[in-house]
């Protein structure tokens, strides 16, 4: 009988232990999380949950009873204080020592925070990552309150959309010359800039933060333009970093997160990693994917390989973002693109979505790399299938609104 210990009770950790049992693993399985709740979904935290449209129990990935029913020991609200690789043990903050034959890191990521030297530790400065984060900031979301959002990535834009819906006065600053610069084309940036401005969000691009102001409680911000803004609270969305402290404690190799091979193994043969914290080989590079889909798929692959399947992980990148009444769906990875092809709905959307149904297709030469689809699930599904099959349609066919997208799968 083998002992499997999984550190990190998020999407990847929950998927890994569930997969072990589904595949018939009959050894001992322990899942450790430092939060005091069962594994839960993170994407709805800053949207449906904050809006009051989802109860906390609906956030849970599986009912709390699932773990007992599957003979999975779920340890919540405890930290890992020590890992002895030679002895094969994990020591918890309550003094418990757990033996393991296989150890898996599914520790996820942590949000970047503003340094205390510029006011990052003032009361009223929040990140959006955990249930506790959202529960703490929720009372601040009152009609007419002034919120400053630092960072124009997807987290910042989603927070801006929710705050605007709830009647707050929203200002978002982005140091780069456009929102979404790190992750999307100028066309996608233009689309979401117009969307947010149409709802009354004040977007300030190419504007940096000098410091937050306040005596204990944040009251405003000084910008590099010389301006001072008033703010009742601040949301920081300037990216995340892989949670690698425990892996470093274990002595495994780090490279863009916890380095794994194609099978999910780290530099220690009985230690594995999956999800936001793990990097894996992809087209000659060691990449990480920060997405729900990757967390689940990679974790399930690791579970299979713990059981001896010896299967390489084949990533199928996909992402999404909900902002106002727009659902953005992304397939593929756009790194290295040189051309953007724009496709608009053939018959023109009507009503609230008029002019907003569009997709941007990323090409490198004649090769399709990725696409961003706004309220266009058909374009997303076809593009995703094409990318997974390694097939590239002609750019002219994509651009022509008369082209039957499904026909591209048969061409």
C-alpha positions as CSV (number, residue, x, y, z in Angstrom):
1,X,0.0,0.0,0.0
2,X,1.3,3.5,-0.9
3,X,0.8,6.8,0.9
4,X,0.1,9.8,-1.3
5,X,0.2,13.3,0.3
6,X,-1.0,16.3,-1.7
7,X,-0.1,19.8,-0.5
8,X,-2.5,22.5,-1.7
9,X,-6.3,22.1,-1.5
10,X,-7.3,24.0,-4.6
11,X,-8.6,23.1,-8.0
12,X,-5.5,20.9,-8.9
13,X,-5.3,19.2,-5.5
14,X,-9.0,18.3,-5.5
15,X,-8.8,17.0,-9.0
16,X,-5.7,14.9,-8.2
17,X,-7.1,13.1,-5.2
18,X,-10.5,12.5,-6.9
19,X,-8.7,11.0,-9.9
20,X,-6.7,8.7,-7.7
21,X,-9.8,7.2,-6.2
22,X,-11.6,7.1,-9.6
23,X,-8.8,5.1,-11.1
24,X,-8.9,2.6,-8.3
25,X,-6.0,3.7,-6.1
26,X,-6.4,1.9,-2.8
27,X,-3.6,3.4,-0.7
28,X,-3.9,6.3,1.8
29,X,-4.6,9.7,0.3
30,X,-4.2,13.0,2.3
31,X,-5.0,16.5,1.0
32,X,-3.6,19.4,2.9
33,X,-4.9,23.0,2.7
34,X,-4.0,26.1,4.8
35,X,-7.5,27.6,4.3
36,X,-10.2,26.5,6.8
37,X,-12.7,25.4,4.0
38,X,-12.9,22.5,1.5
39,X,-11.4,23.1,-2.0
40,X,-13.5,25.7,-3.9
41,X,-13.7,27.5,-7.2
42,X,-11.8,30.7,-7.5
43,X,-13.2,32.3,-10.7
44,X,-16.6,33.0,-9.2
45,X,-15.2,34.7,-6.1
46,X,-14.8,38.1,-7.7
47,X,-17.9,37.8,-9.8
48,X,-21.0,35.8,-8.8
49,X,-20.0,35.3,-5.2
50,X,-19.1,39.0,-4.6
51,X,-22.3,40.0,-6.4
52,X,-24.3,37.9,-4.0
53,X,-25.5,35.6,-6.7
54,X,-23.8,32.4,-5.4
55,X,-23.8,30.9,-1.9
56,X,-20.5,29.8,-0.4
57,X,-21.5,26.1,-0.5
58,X,-21.9,26.4,-4.3
59,X,-18.3,27.5,-4.5
60,X,-17.1,24.1,-3.2
61,X,-15.7,21.9,-5.9
62,X,-17.2,18.8,-4.2
63,X,-19.4,18.4,-1.2
64,X,-17.5,18.3,2.0
65,X,-18.8,14.7,2.5
66,X,-17.1,13.6,-0.8
67,X,-13.7,13.3,0.8
68,X,-14.9,11.1,3.7
69,X,-16.9,8.9,1.3
70,X,-13.9,8.4,-0.9
71,X,-11.6,7.7,2.1
72,X,-9.6,10.9,1.4
73,X,-8.2,12.6,4.5
74,X,-8.8,16.3,4.1
75,X,-6.8,18.4,6.4
76,X,-7.8,22.1,6.2
77,X,-6.6,25.1,8.2
78,X,-3.1,23.7,8.7
79,X,0.3,24.7,7.3
80,X,3.2,22.5,6.2
81,X,6.1,23.4,8.4
82,X,8.6,20.8,7.2
83,X,9.4,18.3,4.5
84,X,12.0,15.6,5.0
85,X,12.7,14.1,1.6
86,X,15.1,11.5,2.9
87,X,12.6,10.2,5.5
88,X,9.6,10.7,3.3
89,X,7.6,12.8,5.8
90,X,5.7,16.0,5.9
91,X,5.3,17.9,9.2
92,X,2.2,20.0,9.8
93,X,1.8,23.1,11.9
94,X,-0.2,21.0,14.5
95,X,2.8,18.8,15.0
96,X,1.4,15.9,12.9
97,X,4.0,14.0,10.8
98,X,2.7,12.3,7.7
99,X,4.6,9.6,5.9
100,X,4.5,9.6,2.1
101,X,5.6,7.4,-0.8
102,X,4.5,10.0,-3.3
103,X,4.2,13.7,-2.6
104,X,2.5,16.2,-4.9
105,X,2.6,20.0,-4.8
106,X,-0.6,21.7,-6.0
107,X,0.2,24.9,-4.1
108,X,-1.1,27.2,-6.8
109,X,0.0,30.8,-6.9
110,X,0.0,33.9,-4.7
111,X,-0.9,37.5,-5.8
112,X,1.7,40.1,-6.1
113,X,1.3,42.8,-3.5
114,X,2.4,46.4,-3.4
115,X,5.4,47.0,-1.2
116,X,4.7,48.4,2.3
117,X,7.1,51.3,1.4
118,X,4.5,52.6,-1.0
119,X,1.4,51.9,1.2
120,X,0.8,48.3,0.3
121,X,0.1,47.4,3.9
122,X,-2.5,50.1,4.5
123,X,-6.0,49.0,5.6
124,X,-8.3,48.9,2.7
125,X,-5.8,47.5,0.2
126,X,-6.9,44.2,-1.2
127,X,-6.0,41.4,-3.5
128,X,-8.5,39.0,-5.0
129,X,-7.3,35.4,-4.5
130,X,-9.0,33.7,-1.6
131,X,-12.5,33.4,-0.1
132,X,-11.2,35.4,2.9
133,X,-10.0,38.2,0.6
134,X,-13.4,38.6,-0.9
135,X,-15.3,38.2,2.4
136,X,-13.1,40.9,3.9
137,X,-13.5,43.4,1.0
138,X,-17.2,42.8,0.3
139,X,-18.6,45.3,2.9
140,X,-16.7,48.0,1.0
141,X,-18.8,47.5,-2.1
142,X,-21.4,50.1,-1.4
143,X,-23.1,52.4,-3.9
144,X,-21.0,55.5,-4.5
145,X,-17.8,54.3,-2.9
146,X,-14.6,55.2,-4.8
147,X,-12.4,52.2,-5.7
148,X,-9.0,52.4,-7.3
149,X,-7.9,49.3,-9.2
150,X,-4.2,48.9,-9.8
151,X,-3.5,46.7,-12.8
152,X,-5.2,46.3,-16.2
153,X,-5.0,42.6,-16.6
154,X,-8.0,40.2,-16.5
155,X,-8.2,40.3,-12.6
156,X,-8.3,44.0,-12.5
157,X,-10.8,44.3,-15.4
158,X,-13.1,41.7,-13.8
159,X,-13.0,43.5,-10.5
160,X,-13.8,46.8,-12.3
161,X,-16.8,45.3,-14.0
162,X,-18.3,44.0,-10.8
163,X,-17.6,47.2,-8.9
164,X,-19.2,49.2,-11.7
165,X,-22.3,46.9,-11.7
166,X,-22.7,47.5,-7.9
167,X,-22.7,51.2,-8.3
168,X,-19.2,52.1,-7.3
169,X,-17.1,54.9,-8.8
170,X,-14.3,53.0,-10.5
171,X,-10.9,54.2,-11.6
172,X,-8.4,51.7,-13.1
173,X,-4.7,52.5,-13.7
174,X,-2.4,50.5,-15.8
175,X,1.3,51.3,-16.0
176,X,1.7,49.9,-19.5
177,X,0.5,51.8,-22.6
178,X,-2.6,49.6,-22.8
179,X,-4.7,47.2,-20.8
180,X,-4.0,43.5,-21.3
181,X,-0.7,44.3,-23.0
182,X,1.0,41.2,-21.5
183,X,-1.6,38.7,-22.6
184,X,-3.6,40.0,-25.6
185,X,-3.5,41.9,-28.9
186,X,-4.1,45.6,-29.2
187,X,-7.4,44.6,-30.9
188,X,-8.6,42.8,-27.7
189,X,-7.4,45.7,-25.6
190,X,-9.3,48.2,-27.7
191,X,-12.4,46.0,-27.4
192,X,-12.4,45.9,-23.6
193,X,-11.3,49.5,-23.2
194,X,-14.4,50.6,-25.1
195,X,-16.6,48.1,-23.2
196,X,-15.5,49.5,-19.8
197,X,-15.6,53.1,-20.8
198,X,-19.2,52.6,-22.1
199,X,-20.1,51.5,-18.6
200,X,-18.5,54.5,-16.9
201,X,-15.2,53.0,-15.8
202,X,-12.4,55.5,-15.8
203,X,-9.4,53.8,-17.5
204,X,-5.9,55.4,-17.1
205,X,-3.4,53.7,-19.3
206,X,0.3,54.5,-19.3
207,X,-0.1,55.8,-15.7
208,X,2.0,54.5,-12.8
209,X,1.4,54.5,-9.1
210,X,4.0,56.4,-7.0
211,X,2.4,55.6,-3.6
212,X,-0.8,55.0,-1.8
213,X,-1.9,57.7,0.7
214,X,-3.4,57.4,4.1
215,X,-2.7,57.2,7.8
216,X,-3.4,53.6,8.6
217,X,-6.4,53.5,6.3
218,X,-5.9,54.1,2.5
219,X,-7.4,57.4,1.4
220,X,-6.0,57.9,-2.0
221,X,-3.1,57.5,-4.4
222,X,-0.3,59.6,-5.9
223,X,0.3,58.9,-9.6
224,X,3.4,59.5,-11.7
225,X,1.5,62.2,-13.6
226,X,1.6,64.3,-10.5
227,X,-2.1,63.8,-9.8
228,X,-3.6,62.7,-6.5
229,X,-6.7,60.5,-6.5
230,X,-9.1,59.9,-3.7
231,X,-10.1,56.3,-2.9
232,X,-12.1,54.6,-0.3
233,X,-10.4,51.3,-1.0
234,X,-7.9,49.8,-3.5
235,X,-7.8,46.5,-5.3
236,X,-4.4,45.3,-6.5
237,X,-4.4,43.1,-9.6
238,X,-0.8,43.1,-10.8
239,X,-0.3,39.4,-11.4
240,X,0.5,36.3,-9.5
241,X,3.6,34.3,-8.8
242,X,3.9,30.5,-8.4
243,X,3.8,29.3,-4.8
244,X,7.2,27.5,-4.6
245,X,8.3,28.0,-0.9
246,X,7.5,24.5,0.1
247,X,9.0,23.0,-3.0
248,X,12.2,25.0,-2.3
249,X,12.1,23.5,1.3
250,X,12.0,20.1,-0.3
251,X,15.0,20.9,-2.5
252,X,13.4,20.3,-5.8
253,X,14.5,22.3,-8.9
254,X,12.7,25.5,-9.6
255,X,12.3,27.0,-13.1
256,X,9.4,29.3,-13.8
257,X,7.7,27.6,-10.8
258,X,8.3,24.0,-9.8
259,X,10.0,22.4,-12.7
260,X,8.5,19.1,-13.9
261,X,9.2,16.8,-16.7
262,X,6.5,15.9,-19.3
263,X,5.0,13.4,-16.8
264,X,4.6,15.9,-13.9
265,X,7.7,14.6,-11.9
266,X,10.0,17.1,-10.2
267,X,13.7,16.6,-9.8
268,X,12.9,14.2,-7.0
269,X,11.4,11.0,-8.5
270,X,8.7,10.6,-5.9
271,X,7.6,14.3,-5.8
272,X,5.2,15.7,-8.4
273,X,3.6,19.0,-9.1
274,X,0.5,20.3,-11.0
275,X,-1.4,23.5,-11.6
276,X,-0.4,27.1,-11.4
277,X,2.7,26.3,-9.4
278,X,4.1,23.8,-11.9
279,X,6.1,24.4,-15.1
280,X,6.4,21.8,-17.8
281,X,8.1,21.3,-21.2
282,X,6.3,22.9,-24.2
283,X,7.8,23.5,-27.6
284,X,11.3,23.7,-26.2
285,X,10.5,26.0,-23.3
286,X,9.4,25.4,-19.7
287,X,6.0,27.1,-19.3
288,X,3.2,27.5,-16.8
289,X,-0.5,27.8,-17.5
290,X,-2.6,29.7,-15.0
291,X,-6.0,28.3,-15.7
292,X,-8.7,26.1,-14.3
293,X,-8.5,23.7,-17.3
294,X,-4.8,23.2,-16.9
295,X,-5.0,22.7,-13.2
296,X,-7.6,19.9,-13.7
297,X,-5.9,18.2,-16.7
298,X,-2.4,18.3,-15.4
299,X,-3.4,17.1,-11.9
300,X,-5.3,14.1,-13.4
301,X,-2.3,13.3,-15.6
302,X,-0.1,13.3,-12.5
303,X,-2.6,11.1,-10.6
304,X,-2.5,8.6,-13.5
305,X,1.3,8.6,-13.5
306,X,1.5,8.1,-9.8
307,X,-0.3,4.9,-10.5
308,X,2.2,4.0,-13.2
309,X,0.5,5.1,-16.4
310,X,3.6,6.8,-17.7
311,X,1.7,9.3,-19.9
312,X,3.1,12.7,-20.9
313,X,0.9,15.7,-20.3
314,X,-0.5,17.2,-23.5
315,X,-1.7,20.7,-22.7
316,X,-4.8,22.1,-24.4
317,X,-4.7,25.7,-23.3
318,X,-8.0,27.5,-22.8
319,X,-9.1,30.4,-20.7
320,X,-12.1,32.6,-20.1
321,X,-13.1,36.0,-18.6
322,X,-16.6,37.4,-17.8
323,X,-16.9,41.2,-17.9
324,X,-20.3,43.0,-17.9
325,X,-22.4,41.1,-20.4
326,X,-19.4,39.8,-22.4
327,X,-17.9,36.4,-22.2
328,X,-14.4,36.2,-23.5
329,X,-13.2,32.7,-24.4
330,X,-9.5,32.1,-25.3
331,X,-8.0,29.1,-27.0
332,X,-4.3,28.4,-27.6
333,X,-1.2,30.4,-26.7
334,X,-0.6,33.6,-28.7
335,X,3.2,33.9,-28.1
336,X,5.0,34.7,-31.3
337,X,2.0,35.9,-33.4
338,X,2.7,38.3,-36.3
339,X,-0.8,38.8,-37.7
340,X,-4.3,39.3,-36.2
341,X,-7.3,38.3,-38.3
342,X,-10.7,39.8,-37.2
343,X,-13.9,37.9,-37.7
344,X,-17.3,39.5,-37.1
345,X,-20.7,37.8,-36.9
346,X,-22.2,37.1,-40.3
347,X,-25.7,38.2,-39.6
348,X,-24.7,40.9,-37.0
349,X,-25.8,40.4,-33.4
350,X,-28.7,42.4,-32.2
351,X,-29.8,44.0,-29.0
352,X,-27.4,44.3,-26.1
353,X,-24.7,42.5,-28.1
354,X,-24.9,44.4,-31.3
355,X,-21.5,45.0,-32.7
356,X,-19.9,43.1,-29.8
357,X,-19.8,39.6,-31.3
358,X,-16.2,39.4,-32.7
359,X,-13.2,37.1,-32.6
360,X,-9.5,37.8,-33.1
361,X,-7.4,35.0,-34.5
362,X,-3.7,35.0,-33.9
363,X,-1.4,33.7,-36.7
364,X,2.3,33.2,-37.1
365,X,2.7,33.2,-40.8
366,X,0.0,30.8,-42.0
367,X,-0.1,28.9,-38.6
368,X,-3.1,29.5,-36.3
369,X,-1.8,29.9,-32.7
370,X,-4.8,31.2,-30.7
371,X,-8.0,33.2,-30.7
372,X,-9.9,35.5,-28.5
373,X,-13.7,35.2,-29.0
374,X,-16.1,37.7,-27.5
375,X,-19.7,36.4,-27.1
376,X,-18.9,34.0,-30.0
377,X,-18.9,30.4,-28.7
378,X,-19.0,28.9,-32.2
379,X,-15.8,30.7,-33.2
380,X,-14.2,29.6,-30.0
381,X,-15.1,26.0,-30.3
382,X,-14.1,25.7,-33.9
383,X,-10.8,27.6,-33.3
384,X,-10.0,25.4,-30.3
385,X,-10.6,22.2,-32.3
386,X,-8.4,23.5,-35.1
387,X,-5.6,24.3,-32.8
388,X,-5.8,21.0,-31.0
389,X,-5.8,19.2,-34.4
390,X,-2.8,21.2,-35.6
391,X,-4.7,22.6,-38.5
392,X,-4.7,26.2,-39.8
393,X,-7.5,27.7,-41.9
394,X,-6.6,30.4,-44.5
395,X,-6.7,33.9,-43.1
396,X,-9.1,34.9,-45.8
397,X,-11.6,32.2,-44.9
398,X,-11.5,33.2,-41.3
399,X,-12.0,36.9,-42.1
400,X,-14.9,36.3,-44.5
401,X,-18.2,36.4,-42.5
402,X,-19.8,34.2,-45.1
403,X,-17.5,31.3,-44.3
404,X,-19.2,28.4,-42.5
405,X,-16.8,27.9,-39.5
406,X,-17.7,24.3,-39.0
407,X,-16.7,23.6,-42.6
408,X,-13.1,24.6,-41.7
409,X,-12.9,21.5,-39.5
410,X,-13.5,19.3,-42.6
411,X,-11.4,21.2,-45.1
